[in-house]
Amino acid sequence: MILIKSQLLFSQARQSVKTLYGHIKKNTADDDQVVWLTISSFNLIITPREKVAMIPLKHPIQTPGTRRCLFTKESQQATKDLLISKKVKGIHKVIALSKFRKNHASKEGQRQLLDQYDIFMADQRLLDVLPHTLGKDFYKRTTPLLINMREADLQQQVIRSIHSTYMNFRKGDCHSIKIAVAGQTAKQAYENIINAIDTIVANLPGGVENLRSLFIKTSDSISLPIYQYTKQ
Protein backbone atom coordinates (compact mmCIF):
# COMPACT_ATOMS: atom_id res chain seq x y z
CA MET A 1 0.00 0.00 0.00
CA ILE A 2 1.29 3.48 -0.83
CA LEU A 3 2.06 5.87 1.98
CA ILE A 4 -1.02 7.90 2.87
CA LYS A 5 0.72 11.27 2.93
CA SER A 6 2.44 10.87 -0.42
CA GLN A 7 2.95 13.42 -3.17
CA LEU A 8 0.24 11.58 -5.11
CA LEU A 9 -2.27 12.27 -2.34
CA PHE A 10 -1.31 15.95 -2.11
CA SER A 11 -1.72 16.58 -5.84
CA GLN A 12 -4.93 14.54 -6.07
CA ALA A 13 -6.40 16.33 -3.06
CA ARG A 14 -5.55 19.78 -4.42
CA GLN A 15 -7.16 19.04 -7.78
CA SER A 16 -10.30 17.48 -6.29
CA VAL A 17 -10.80 20.32 -3.81
CA LYS A 18 -10.27 22.89 -6.56
CA THR A 19 -12.85 21.14 -8.75
CA LEU A 20 -15.37 20.82 -5.93
CA TYR A 21 -15.09 24.47 -4.94
CA GLY A 22 -15.52 25.46 -8.57
CA HIS A 23 -18.82 23.58 -8.47
CA ILE A 24 -19.75 25.20 -5.14
CA LYS A 25 -19.05 28.70 -6.48
CA LYS A 26 -21.36 28.14 -9.44
CA ASN A 27 -24.16 26.27 -7.68
CA THR A 28 -24.24 27.11 -3.96
CA ALA A 29 -25.38 30.27 -2.21
CA ASP A 30 -25.33 28.71 1.27
CA ASP A 31 -21.99 29.27 3.03
CA ASP A 32 -22.94 26.64 5.62
CA GLN A 33 -23.32 23.82 3.09
CA VAL A 34 -21.23 20.90 4.32
CA VAL A 35 -18.28 19.41 2.45
CA TRP A 36 -18.13 15.72 3.35
CA LEU A 37 -15.08 13.47 3.48
CA THR A 38 -16.19 9.90 2.75
CA ILE A 39 -14.05 7.15 4.25
CA SER A 40 -14.34 3.62 2.83
CA SER A 41 -12.74 0.57 4.42
CA PHE A 42 -11.95 -2.92 3.14
CA ASN A 43 -13.50 -4.63 6.14
CA LEU A 44 -16.84 -4.19 7.87
CA ILE A 45 -16.45 -2.02 10.96
CA ILE A 46 -18.60 -2.36 14.06
CA THR A 47 -17.97 0.09 16.90
CA PRO A 48 -20.07 1.10 19.92
CA ARG A 49 -22.48 3.89 19.02
CA GLU A 50 -21.22 5.99 21.93
CA LYS A 51 -17.60 5.87 20.71
CA VAL A 52 -16.73 9.10 18.92
CA ALA A 53 -13.32 10.17 17.64
CA MET A 54 -12.55 13.88 17.77
CA ILE A 55 -10.72 15.00 14.60
CA PRO A 56 -8.91 18.36 15.00
CA LEU A 57 -9.34 20.79 12.10
CA LYS A 58 -6.94 23.56 11.13
CA HIS A 59 -9.90 25.73 10.14
CA PRO A 60 -13.01 25.23 12.33
CA ILE A 61 -16.32 24.59 10.60
CA GLN A 62 -18.55 25.43 13.55
CA THR A 63 -20.04 28.88 13.04
CA PRO A 64 -20.49 31.53 15.77
CA GLY A 65 -24.18 30.58 15.84
CA THR A 66 -23.52 26.92 16.70
CA ARG A 67 -25.51 25.97 19.80
CA ARG A 68 -24.21 23.38 22.28
CA CYS A 69 -26.08 21.38 24.92
CA LEU A 70 -24.41 19.59 27.84
CA PHE A 71 -25.82 16.50 29.56
CA THR A 72 -24.66 16.32 33.15
CA LYS A 73 -24.62 13.85 36.00
CA GLU A 74 -24.91 16.55 38.65
CA SER A 75 -27.90 18.83 39.11
CA GLN A 76 -28.37 21.51 36.47
CA GLN A 77 -27.77 24.32 38.94
CA ALA A 78 -24.59 22.75 40.33
CA THR A 79 -23.23 22.36 36.81
CA LYS A 80 -24.18 25.91 35.83
CA ASP A 81 -22.41 27.19 38.95
CA LEU A 82 -19.33 25.15 38.02
CA LEU A 83 -19.27 26.55 34.48
CA ILE A 84 -19.63 30.09 35.80
CA SER A 85 -16.89 29.61 38.40
CA LYS A 86 -14.52 28.30 35.71
CA LYS A 87 -15.60 31.03 33.27
CA VAL A 88 -16.62 28.50 30.63
CA LYS A 89 -18.24 29.97 27.53
CA GLY A 90 -19.83 28.20 24.57
CA ILE A 91 -22.32 25.97 26.44
CA HIS A 92 -25.86 27.19 25.78
CA LYS A 93 -27.92 24.63 27.67
CA VAL A 94 -27.32 22.31 30.62
CA ILE A 95 -29.61 19.31 31.10
CA ALA A 96 -29.27 16.87 33.99
CA LEU A 97 -29.96 13.33 32.84
CA SER A 98 -32.80 13.09 35.36
CA LYS A 99 -34.42 16.13 33.70
CA PHE A 100 -33.94 14.58 30.27
CA ARG A 101 -35.89 11.51 31.38
CA LYS A 102 -38.67 13.74 32.69
CA ASN A 103 -38.93 16.36 29.94
CA HIS A 104 -37.36 15.01 26.75
CA ALA A 105 -37.74 11.22 26.74
CA SER A 106 -40.62 11.18 24.24
CA LYS A 107 -39.93 11.20 20.50
CA GLU A 108 -41.40 14.68 20.22
CA GLY A 109 -39.33 15.92 23.15
CA GLN A 110 -36.17 14.52 21.59
CA ARG A 111 -37.02 15.98 18.19
CA GLN A 112 -37.46 19.45 19.67
CA LEU A 113 -34.17 19.17 21.56
CA LEU A 114 -32.28 17.94 18.50
CA ASP A 115 -33.72 20.76 16.41
CA GLN A 116 -32.68 23.38 18.98
CA TYR A 117 -29.02 22.41 19.37
CA ASP A 118 -26.23 21.55 16.94
CA ILE A 119 -23.69 19.88 19.23
CA PHE A 120 -24.35 17.69 22.26
CA MET A 121 -21.77 17.07 24.97
CA ALA A 122 -21.92 14.89 28.07
CA ASP A 123 -20.06 14.26 31.31
CA GLN A 124 -17.89 11.21 30.59
CA ARG A 125 -19.13 9.61 33.82
CA LEU A 126 -22.44 9.08 31.99
CA LEU A 127 -20.83 6.81 29.38
CA ASP A 128 -22.52 3.61 30.57
CA VAL A 129 -26.03 5.05 30.91
CA LEU A 130 -26.23 7.46 27.97
CA PRO A 131 -27.15 4.96 25.20
CA HIS A 132 -30.00 3.47 27.22
CA THR A 133 -31.28 6.85 28.43
CA LEU A 134 -31.06 8.74 25.13
CA GLY A 135 -32.16 5.81 22.99
CA LYS A 136 -31.58 4.67 19.41
CA ASP A 137 -33.54 7.49 17.77
CA PHE A 138 -31.33 10.10 19.41
CA TYR A 139 -28.15 8.31 18.34
CA LYS A 140 -29.40 8.08 14.76
CA ARG A 141 -29.19 11.88 14.63
CA THR A 142 -26.09 12.56 16.70
CA THR A 143 -23.67 11.19 19.28
CA PRO A 144 -22.78 13.26 22.38
CA LEU A 145 -19.13 14.16 22.84
CA LEU A 146 -17.73 13.07 26.18
CA ILE A 147 -15.87 15.61 28.31
CA ASN A 148 -14.15 15.35 31.67
CA MET A 149 -16.07 17.64 34.00
CA ARG A 150 -13.37 17.21 36.64
CA GLU A 151 -10.61 18.57 34.43
CA ALA A 152 -9.19 21.88 35.60
CA ASP A 153 -9.46 23.63 32.23
CA LEU A 154 -13.02 22.98 31.08
CA GLN A 155 -12.91 25.91 28.68
CA GLN A 156 -10.08 24.27 26.76
CA GLN A 157 -12.21 21.17 26.25
CA VAL A 158 -15.00 23.29 24.79
CA ILE A 159 -12.52 25.10 22.52
CA ARG A 160 -11.09 21.76 21.40
CA SER A 161 -14.58 20.57 20.49
CA ILE A 162 -15.22 23.75 18.48
CA HIS A 163 -12.01 23.21 16.50
CA SER A 164 -12.83 19.59 15.66
CA THR A 165 -15.05 17.41 13.56
CA TYR A 166 -16.22 13.96 14.62
CA MET A 167 -16.04 10.39 13.40
CA ASN A 168 -18.20 7.48 14.52
CA PHE A 169 -18.14 4.42 12.26
CA ARG A 170 -20.82 2.44 14.12
CA LYS A 171 -21.52 -0.35 11.59
CA GLY A 172 -20.52 -0.54 7.93
CA ASP A 173 -17.64 -0.02 5.54
CA CYS A 174 -18.37 3.58 4.56
CA HIS A 175 -18.69 6.68 6.72
CA SER A 176 -18.77 10.43 6.10
CA ILE A 177 -17.46 13.24 8.28
CA LYS A 178 -17.85 16.99 7.97
CA ILE A 179 -14.47 18.29 6.79
CA ALA A 180 -15.25 21.83 5.56
CA VAL A 181 -18.06 24.19 4.61
CA ALA A 182 -18.85 26.06 1.40
CA GLY A 183 -18.03 29.42 2.97
CA GLN A 184 -14.40 28.42 3.46
CA THR A 185 -11.81 28.71 0.72
CA ALA A 186 -10.53 25.76 -1.29
CA LYS A 187 -7.16 26.22 0.44
CA GLN A 188 -8.78 25.97 3.89
CA ALA A 189 -10.71 22.84 2.89
CA TYR A 190 -7.53 21.27 1.49
CA GLU A 191 -5.61 22.04 4.70
CA ASN A 192 -8.41 20.57 6.81
CA ILE A 193 -8.25 17.32 4.83
CA ILE A 194 -4.46 16.98 4.89
CA ASN A 195 -4.21 17.84 8.59
CA ALA A 196 -7.02 15.43 9.54
CA ILE A 197 -5.78 12.33 7.71
CA ASP A 198 -3.35 11.12 10.39
CA THR A 199 -6.01 11.27 13.11
CA ILE A 200 -8.59 9.62 10.86
CA VAL A 201 -6.25 6.72 10.07
CA ALA A 202 -5.26 6.39 13.74
CA ASN A 203 -8.94 6.02 14.71
CA LEU A 204 -9.89 3.73 11.83
CA PRO A 205 -10.14 0.13 13.09
CA GLY A 206 -7.40 -1.74 11.25
CA GLY A 207 -5.51 1.47 10.52
CA VAL A 208 -4.03 2.29 7.14
CA GLU A 209 -4.24 -1.34 5.99
CA ASN A 210 -8.04 -1.10 6.21
CA LEU A 211 -8.35 2.18 4.29
CA ARG A 212 -9.79 1.67 0.81
CA SER A 213 -10.45 5.27 -0.24
CA LEU A 214 -11.17 8.88 0.66
CA PHE A 215 -13.54 11.04 -1.39
CA ILE A 216 -15.01 14.52 -0.96
CA LYS A 217 -18.44 15.76 -1.98
CA THR A 218 -21.35 18.01 -1.12
CA SER A 219 -24.99 16.95 -1.07
CA ASP A 220 -25.42 17.99 -4.71
CA SER A 221 -22.05 17.10 -6.25
CA ILE A 222 -20.34 13.98 -7.50
CA SER A 223 -17.72 12.33 -5.29
CA LEU A 224 -14.16 13.38 -6.07
CA PRO A 225 -11.14 11.25 -5.08
CA ILE A 226 -8.63 12.25 -2.43
CA TYR A 227 -7.02 8.84 -1.98
CA GLN A 228 -7.59 5.38 -3.42
CA TYR A 229 -5.75 2.20 -2.56
CA THR A 230 -3.26 1.23 -5.23
CA LYS A 231 -1.92 -2.31 -5.31
CA GLN A 232 1.85 -2.32 -5.64
N, C-alpha and C positions, 0 to 999 in steps of 0.2 A: 504493500500500500504506500502511496506517495505521502510525503510529509504534509500535514494539514496546512501549516503556514509556509507554503512554497510560493515561488514567484508565479507559478501557474494560477494559484488561488488568488493572489493579489490582482493580477491582470484581469482574470475572469470576473472577480467581484467588482472591480472598477467599471468594467464595461456593462455589466448587468445593472448596477445601480444607476449608471448614467442613462441607460435605456429606460429603466423604470421611471426615473424622475422626469424624463422627457414625456412619457405617457401621462404622468401626474400633472405636469404643467399644462398639458393640452386638455385634460379631461376632468380635473378635480378642482373644485373651488373650496373644499373643506380642508383647512390646515390640520385638523385633528384626525383625518383619515389615517388608519393604521397601515404601516408597512410590516408585513409578516415575514419571519424567517421560518421556513419549513424544514424540519429535521427528519430524515428518514433513516431507519436502522435496518440492518440485515435480519436481526432476530426480534421476535415479539418481546415487548417489554411490559412487565407488570409491576407497578410500584404502588405503595399505599397512597390513597387519595389525599391524605393529609401531608404527604412529603412534597415540599416545594423547594426548588433550588433558586436562590437569588443570583441573578446575573447582572453584575455591574455594567453600566453603560457610560461611555465617555460623555455623551450628550443626553441628558434626561429627556424622557418622552412624557412624563407627567406634567400637565399644565398647572399654572397657578390656581385654577379652579377645581383641581382634583380634590375630592372629599374622601376623608378616611375615617373609618369606624373601628373602634377597639373593643374587643370582647375581653372581659376581665374576670378573674376569680374572686377578687375582693368586691366590696360594695362599690357602687358607682361613685358615691361621694368620696370614699377613701381614695379611689383611684384618681378622681379629679383633683383632690387635694395634693396627691403625690405629683401629678403632672404640673400643677401650679408651682409647687415648691421647687421642682427641678427645672422650671421655666421651659417646659416642653411645648413647642408649637407644631402645628400640622395635624393634630388629632381633632376632629370635628365632632365626634360623638363617642361616648363611653357607654357600653351596655354590659352590665353584669350578666353572667350566664343565667342566673336565676330569673332576671327580668326578661331575658330572651324567651325562656320557656313560658313565661306568663303572657307576654305581649306580642311575640313575633313567631310563635311556633306554627301557626296555621300557614297554609300556602299563600294566602292573601297577605298575611303579615310579613312573610319572607319576601314576597314579590315587592312590596312597598319598600322594605329595607334595602333590597338589592338595587332598586331603582334610584334610591336616594344617595347611595354612596358608591364610590368607584373602587376603593381599596379597603379590604378588611384585614385587620391585624388581631392577634390574640396573644394573651399571656401564655408562654410556652408550658406552664404548669397545667394547662387545659388540654394538652395534646391527646390524652387518652379518652377524654369525654367529648371532645368537639365533634367528631364524626357522627356519633350517636345523637347528640343534642341538636346539631344543625340539620342533619339529614341529607339524603342523597340529592334531593332537588336543589338544595343550597350549593352543594359541591359541584353540581352540573354547571352552575354559573360562575363560581369562583372558589378559590381555596384561600383561607386566611393565612397570613404570614405570621409566623411565630416570633415573638420578641421576648427577651429576658427582662421582666419588669424589676428585677433586683439589681440589674446592672447600674453602675454609678451614672454613666452618661446615656440616659434614655434618648436625649435629643439626637445624639449621633446615630442611634438605631433608626430613628425616623428619617433622618437625612439619608442614611444608606438605602432605606427602602424607596425613597423618592428618586434616587439616582440608579435604580435597578429595574430590570424587567424580570419575569418569573417563568420558570419551566417546571411543569408537572406532567410526566409522561403517562401516568395512570396505566392504561392498557392499550397496546397497539404497537405499530411499527412506524407511525408517522405522527408528528406533533408540531404545532406552530406556536411561536412566541412573538410578542410584539418587540420589534427591533428598532423602529423609527416611526416618525409620523410625516405626513405630507408637507407640513409647514417647515420642516427642517431642510437643510440643503443636501444635495447628493453627497457632498464631502462628509457631512456629519453622519449620514446614514452609513456610508462606507466605513467610517471610523468606528461606529457602534458595532458593526458586524465583525470587523477584524479584531477589535478589542474584546469581544464577547466569546470568540471561538474557543479559547483555551478553557474558560469556565464551563462552557457548554459540553465540551468533550470530557472534561473531568467529572461532570455530573451525569453523563450518559452511561447507563449500565453497559458494561462491556468495553467502554472507552472508545478510542479511535478505531479499533478493529471492528467495532459494531456500527460505524458510521457509513451509511451508504451514500447520502447526498445532503446538500444544503441548497435550498432555493429561496428566492424572495418574490413577493407578490403583494398586490393590494386586492381588495375584494372584487375589483372589476378589471384586473389585468391578467395576463398569462403569467405562468411561473417562469422565472429566469434563473439560470444556474449560477451558484456561487462555488460549489464544490461537488464533484462526482467521483466516486471511487473508480480508479483506473488500475486494472490488473497489470502487474509488471511482467 
